């Protein structure tokens, strides 16, 4: 009986693999969301395996996957640069794609192919001007957008050692890194950011508690970070507590057109919320979803929101592209 099932499996396996190249169509689940970016006439939304573009003019959806455009599967983050019309895409295996003008893909596999003793995960993207700063487990990897290549890597741990970078932010000609050793910053005018001595580490003397900051963002002409579910702001000299509320965990910071957004969820993930932060006010914009990922209002006044569990919403209406509910497959059938 065991031999019968093996023969039957082999028959279907080789029959399915006999299909011509290019005749397969991938069906991914888009019910969750890992990132959402405003690209003017469209919105990019990433899920676990792939991503799509929602065209604002007519509501049509363009799908991107390894079968048609992308270099890999397992999308982890996306970040859009309006100036260069470039969407930076990173994958779970640390591969990198640059999608230019919505059509042309440039693959940069250097981090993926790098052989090191430890991990090399890409944790976040800062798509800034002519450069893209990748927060990774080995340091800050800097991409040259014009040349489509890695320009340099900043290893800024204590005594020049590797340190995990959780996030990167730039503004006012400075770069801030949220690391497992705390917040560190440097001037972008410094010609030698490869030297860890040119990076300042902030301590309790600067108003920042010891800990593991998970985010860095620049908005309202100010740098912000998240540490122990608390939002801190930097006035150019010292850090101070900006916002905290018991019972809520802070997931990430985001900015859109210089508007700072704090994304939070209840400790049990039963509810999510979006908090707008200005220099003088704090406003809860939305209580919805469970694990918020992104929120912004585009130039047309349309409100876009994404949730890790339920995907993306346009003015409160959920957008559900064609695809299975889950990416997990439990059975397969073959039909001529």
Backbone torsions as a table, in degrees:
resi	resn	phi	psi	omega
1	UNK	NA	-40.4	179.3
2	UNK	-61.1	-40.2	179.1
3	UNK	-66.5	-33.0	178.5
4	UNK	-63.7	-46.4	-179.9
5	UNK	-65.7	-36.9	178.5
6	UNK	-63.9	-41.6	179.2
7	UNK	-66.6	-40.3	179.3
8	UNK	-64.2	-42.2	178.3
9	UNK	-62.5	-44.8	-178.6
10	UNK	-62.0	-39.3	179.7
11	UNK	-59.9	-50.6	-177.9
12	UNK	-68.4	-35.1	-179.0
13	UNK	-63.1	-49.3	-177.1
14	UNK	-74.0	-28.9	175.1
15	UNK	-66.4	-42.3	-178.9
16	UNK	-68.3	-36.5	179.9
17	UNK	-76.1	-6.9	178.0
18	UNK	-82.0	-4.9	179.4
19	UNK	-65.0	142.9	-179.6
20	UNK	-61.4	150.2	176.2
21	UNK	-62.3	133.7	179.4
22	UNK	94.1	-6.0	-178.6
23	UNK	-91.2	-7.3	179.8
24	UNK	-84.8	143.2	174.5
25	UNK	-121.0	129.2	-178.3
26	UNK	-87.8	137.4	179.3
27	UNK	-121.6	102.9	-177.5
28	UNK	-103.8	158.8	174.6
29	UNK	-88.7	134.5	178.3
30	UNK	-118.9	19.5	-175.4
31	UNK	-72.6	-22.3	177.0
32	UNK	-103.3	-178.5	179.7
33	UNK	-149.3	133.8	178.0
34	UNK	-110.9	-7.6	-179.6
35	UNK	174.1	149.1	-179.9
36	UNK	-142.9	134.2	-176.1
37	UNK	-134.5	137.7	177.9
38	UNK	-86.8	122.8	179.8
39	UNK	-119.1	33.5	177.0
40	UNK	82.5	-88.2	-178.3
41	UNK	-86.7	-2.4	-180.0
42	UNK	-149.7	165.9	175.1
43	UNK	-122.8	126.7	175.5
44	UNK	-90.3	137.6	178.4
45	UNK	-136.0	126.9	-176.7
46	UNK	-103.8	142.0	173.0
47	UNK	-121.2	-170.2	-172.0
48	UNK	-62.4	-37.6	-173.9
49	UNK	-110.0	-21.3	-173.2
50	UNK	-158.3	-165.3	173.5
51	UNK	-155.8	168.7	-179.0
52	UNK	-138.1	164.8	175.6
53	UNK	-117.4	125.7	177.1
54	UNK	-96.8	116.9	-179.8
55	UNK	-81.3	118.3	-173.3
56	UNK	-65.0	-32.9	-173.5
57	UNK	-65.8	-42.7	-174.1
58	UNK	-127.7	-0.7	177.5
59	UNK	77.8	7.5	177.9
60	UNK	-75.9	158.8	-176.2
61	UNK	-124.5	130.6	174.6
62	UNK	-106.5	129.3	-178.4
63	UNK	-99.4	140.0	177.7
64	UNK	-121.3	126.6	176.4
65	UNK	-152.7	-179.3	-176.4
66	UNK	-66.6	-22.9	-178.9
67	UNK	-74.2	-21.7	-177.7
68	UNK	-123.5	-36.5	-174.0
69	UNK	-134.6	-49.9	-168.4
70	UNK	-71.9	161.2	-179.9
71	UNK	-92.7	-10.7	-174.0
72	UNK	-155.5	-177.9	174.3
73	UNK	-124.5	164.2	-179.8
74	UNK	85.6	56.3	179.8
75	UNK	-64.0	134.8	-178.9
76	UNK	-110.2	-46.2	178.4
77	UNK	-143.9	156.5	170.0
78	UNK	-135.7	151.4	177.6
79	UNK	-154.0	132.0	-172.6
80	UNK	-108.1	139.8	176.7
81	UNK	-114.2	112.5	-176.9
82	UNK	-66.7	-34.6	-176.8
83	UNK	-64.2	-45.2	-178.0
84	UNK	-97.5	-1.2	-177.1
85	UNK	51.9	46.1	-176.4
86	UNK	-122.4	129.2	174.2
87	UNK	-101.8	117.0	175.6
88	UNK	-85.3	132.3	-177.1
89	UNK	-126.4	127.1	173.9
90	UNK	-117.7	155.9	-175.5
91	UNK	-119.9	165.1	180.0
92	UNK	-60.6	-28.2	179.5
93	UNK	-91.0	11.6	177.6
94	UNK	75.0	14.6	171.4
95	UNK	-73.0	158.8	-176.3
96	UNK	-136.0	133.1	170.9
97	UNK	-121.9	146.1	169.5
98	UNK	-116.5	116.4	178.4
99	UNK	-98.4	112.5	-174.9
100	UNK	-106.7	130.5	178.8
101	UNK	59.2	20.2	176.8
102	UNK	75.1	4.2	-175.6
103	UNK	-133.0	-39.1	-172.3
104	UNK	-97.7	127.6	-178.1
105	UNK	-112.1	132.1	176.0
106	UNK	-119.8	120.9	-177.8
107	UNK	-93.4	134.9	177.3
108	UNK	-126.2	92.7	-172.0
109	UNK	-92.0	10.8	-171.1
110	UNK	-57.9	-45.8	-179.3
111	UNK	-66.6	-42.7	178.3
112	UNK	-57.7	-42.2	-174.8
113	UNK	-85.0	-10.4	-177.2
114	UNK	-67.5	130.6	179.6
115	UNK	-96.6	114.0	179.1
116	UNK	-135.9	167.4	-177.7
117	UNK	-75.6	-35.9	-176.4
118	UNK	-102.0	-157.8	179.8
119	UNK	-86.0	160.5	-177.8
120	UNK	-139.2	31.9	-178.0
121	UNK	-62.1	145.6	172.5
122	UNK	-94.7	120.6	-171.2
123	UNK	-99.1	-24.7	-180.0
124	UNK	-166.7	165.3	-177.8
125	UNK	-126.8	136.0	170.9
126	UNK	-122.6	101.2	-175.7
127	UNK	-91.0	96.2	-167.4
128	UNK	-127.7	111.1	175.1
129	UNK	59.3	-130.4	-178.1
130	UNK	-81.4	-5.5	-176.4
131	UNK	-126.3	153.8	174.1
132	UNK	-119.0	123.7	-179.4
133	UNK	-102.6	121.6	179.9
134	UNK	-104.2	123.5	175.4
135	UNK	-83.9	114.3	-175.5
136	UNK	-127.5	174.4	178.3
137	UNK	-72.5	-15.0	-177.9
138	UNK	-104.7	-9.4	-178.1
139	UNK	144.3	-161.3	178.2
140	UNK	-98.3	113.0	178.2
141	UNK	-92.5	125.9	-175.1
142	UNK	-106.9	124.4	178.2
143	UNK	-103.8	138.3	172.3
144	UNK	-89.7	113.6	-175.0
145	UNK	-65.9	-36.9	-177.4
146	UNK	-69.5	-43.8	-178.1
147	UNK	-85.9	-12.0	-179.4
148	UNK	57.4	49.7	-178.4
149	UNK	-152.2	164.0	176.0
150	UNK	-75.7	126.4	-179.1
151	UNK	-88.6	-44.4	-179.4
152	UNK	-168.8	170.0	178.3
153	UNK	-131.7	126.8	179.5
154	UNK	-95.1	114.3	176.3
155	UNK	-101.8	104.8	-165.7
156	UNK	-119.7	20.6	177.5
157	UNK	-70.6	172.1	179.1
158	UNK	-54.4	129.9	179.8
159	UNK	58.8	27.7	176.2
160	UNK	81.2	18.2	-179.6
161	UNK	-87.7	164.9	174.7
162	UNK	-67.3	141.9	176.1
163	UNK	-143.0	142.2	179.5
164	UNK	-70.2	128.5	176.6
165	UNK	-103.1	119.9	-179.9
166	UNK	-83.0	-34.0	-177.0
167	UNK	-163.1	160.7	179.0
168	UNK	-137.3	143.5	175.1
169	UNK	-140.1	147.5	177.7
170	UNK	-129.0	152.8	178.6
171	UNK	170.2	151.7	179.7
172	UNK	51.4	37.3	178.0
173	UNK	62.4	27.0	175.7
174	UNK	-129.4	159.1	176.1
175	UNK	-125.4	132.4	178.6
176	UNK	-117.3	138.7	179.4
177	UNK	-124.7	127.8	173.6
178	UNK	-91.1	110.2	-174.9
179	UNK	-119.2	168.5	177.0
180	UNK	-71.0	-6.9	174.3
181	UNK	-104.7	13.0	-179.7
182	UNK	105.7	-170.9	179.6
183	UNK	-85.3	135.7	175.9
184	UNK	-132.2	147.3	-179.4
185	UNK	-144.8	162.6	179.6
186	UNK	-154.9	162.1	175.8
187	UNK	-81.9	134.2	177.8
188	UNK	-72.2	-11.1	176.1
189	UNK	-81.5	-14.7	179.6
190	UNK	-66.6	124.0	-176.7
191	UNK	-73.8	-8.9	-175.7
192	UNK	-132.3	68.6	176.9
193	UNK	-77.4	-4.3	174.3
194	UNK	-70.0	-22.4	-179.7
195	UNK	-86.3	115.5	-177.1
196	UNK	-60.8	-22.7	179.6
197	UNK	-67.4	-16.8	179.9
198	UNK	-88.9	6.0	177.4
199	UNK	-108.1	132.3	178.5
200	UNK	-90.9	131.0	175.4
201	UNK	-100.3	127.4	-178.6
202	UNK	-90.0	138.5	-175.8
203	UNK	-125.1	-173.1	178.0
204	UNK	-61.5	-26.3	177.7
205	UNK	-66.0	-21.5	178.5
206	UNK	-97.4	8.6	177.5
207	UNK	89.6	6.1	-177.7
208	UNK	-110.6	120.7	-179.7
209	UNK	-63.1	158.7	174.4
210	UNK	-70.0	137.6	-179.9
211	UNK	165.8	-164.7	-175.5
212	UNK	-118.0	89.5	-179.7
213	UNK	-66.5	134.4	-174.6
214	UNK	-99.8	-10.2	-176.2
215	UNK	-148.6	154.7	172.5
216	UNK	-140.3	137.8	-178.4
217	UNK	-151.3	152.0	177.1
218	UNK	-122.1	123.3	178.2
219	UNK	-159.4	157.3	-179.9
220	UNK	53.9	32.6	-179.9
221	UNK	61.4	27.8	-175.7
222	UNK	-139.4	145.9	173.1
223	UNK	-92.4	142.8	179.8
224	UNK	-131.4	157.7	173.3
225	UNK	-147.2	159.7	175.5
226	UNK	-111.9	126.2	-179.5
227	UNK	-144.8	122.4	-179.4
228	UNK	55.3	44.3	179.3
229	UNK	63.1	16.6	-179.9
230	UNK	-116.6	137.8	176.7
231	UNK	-90.7	126.9	176.5
232	UNK	-116.0	147.3	176.3
233	UNK	-122.3	153.5	-176.4
234	UNK	-115.3	125.2	-177.5
235	UNK	-94.4	10.5	-178.1
236	UNK	103.1	-16.2	-179.7
237	UNK	-129.4	-51.4	-178.2
238	UNK	-132.3	163.2	176.4
239	UNK	-97.7	150.5	176.1
240	UNK	-145.8	154.5	-179.9
241	UNK	-70.5	130.9	-178.3
242	UNK	-106.7	-42.2	-176.1
243	UNK	-157.7	138.2	173.7
244	UNK	-158.6	140.4	173.8
245	UNK	-141.4	126.5	-178.4
246	UNK	-61.1	143.0	177.7
247	UNK	93.0	-7.2	-179.8
248	UNK	-119.6	140.0	173.6
249	UNK	-107.1	136.8	-179.2
250	UNK	-88.4	124.1	-174.1
251	UNK	-93.7	-44.7	-177.4
252	UNK	-166.7	165.7	173.4
253	UNK	-112.4	147.9	176.7
254	UNK	-145.0	156.2	175.8
255	UNK	-138.1	144.9	179.1
256	UNK	-145.3	118.3	-176.8
257	UNK	52.0	46.6	175.8
258	UNK	67.0	19.7	176.1
259	UNK	-104.5	122.0	-178.3
260	UNK	-85.9	129.3	179.9
261	UNK	-121.7	128.4	175.4
262	UNK	-105.8	125.0	-178.3
263	UNK	-106.7	124.8	-174.7
264	UNK	-132.2	163.1	171.1
265	UNK	-143.3	157.5	174.2
266	UNK	-60.5	158.5	-177.6
267	UNK	-60.2	-28.0	178.5
268	UNK	-99.2	11.2	-179.4
269	UNK	61.6	22.0	-178.8
270	UNK	-77.9	-17.8	-179.3
271	UNK	-157.0	144.6	175.2
272	UNK	-115.9	164.8	176.2
273	UNK	-154.0	159.5	-179.4
274	UNK	-117.6	125.9	-177.6
275	UNK	-119.5	124.9	177.0
276	UNK	-92.4	129.8	-177.6
277	UNK	-115.4	125.8	171.5
278	UNK	-117.7	-178.8	-178.9
279	UNK	-66.3	-22.1	-175.8
280	UNK	-125.7	-14.6	-174.3
281	UNK	-132.4	160.8	172.9
282	UNK	-131.8	124.3	-174.3
283	UNK	-133.9	127.0	173.7
284	UNK	-79.7	113.0	-176.9
285	UNK	-84.5	-31.4	-171.4
286	UNK	-158.0	135.6	170.8
287	UNK	-115.9	101.8	-178.2
288	UNK	-165.1	165.3	178.6
289	UNK	68.6	-166.3	-179.7
290	UNK	-124.6	-47.4	-178.2
291	UNK	-130.1	85.9	-176.8
292	UNK	-65.3	142.5	-178.9
293	UNK	-114.1	-47.8	-179.6
294	UNK	-143.5	155.2	174.9
295	UNK	-154.1	133.5	172.6
296	UNK	-161.6	160.2	173.3
297	UNK	-113.0	122.7	-175.8
298	UNK	-81.4	-177.7	-175.4
299	UNK	-65.1	-20.1	178.6
300	UNK	-89.7	-0.2	-179.4
301	UNK	87.2	4.0	179.1
302	UNK	-76.5	134.5	179.7
303	UNK	-94.7	125.6	179.3
304	UNK	-116.2	134.7	-177.8
305	UNK	-140.7	141.3	176.3
306	UNK	-131.6	147.6	-177.3
307	UNK	-130.0	140.3	-176.7
308	UNK	-62.7	-26.6	-177.2
309	UNK	-96.5	-31.2	-168.8
310	UNK	-120.1	6.7	174.9
311	UNK	83.6	-148.3	-172.6
312	UNK	-112.3	156.0	-178.7
313	UNK	-132.0	141.8	175.1
314	UNK	-117.8	114.6	-176.0
315	UNK	49.2	41.3	176.4
316	UNK	86.1	-8.0	179.9
317	UNK	-98.1	126.8	-176.9
318	UNK	-72.8	134.9	176.4
319	UNK	-100.8	120.2	-176.4
320	UNK	-121.6	98.0	177.3
321	UNK	-67.0	159.3	176.2
322	UNK	-61.7	133.0	179.4
323	UNK	160.4	166.4	179.4
324	UNK	-68.9	158.8	178.7
325	UNK	-66.5	-39.0	-177.2
326	UNK	-125.2	154.9	176.7
327	UNK	-84.9	-7.1	179.7
328	UNK	-80.0	136.0	177.8
329	UNK	-110.0	129.5	-176.8
330	UNK	-111.3	-17.5	178.0
331	UNK	-157.8	168.2	179.8
332	UNK	-144.2	143.4	175.4
333	UNK	-133.8	153.6	-178.2
334	UNK	-121.2	129.6	-178.4
335	UNK	-137.1	128.2	178.8
336	UNK	-75.6	NA	NA
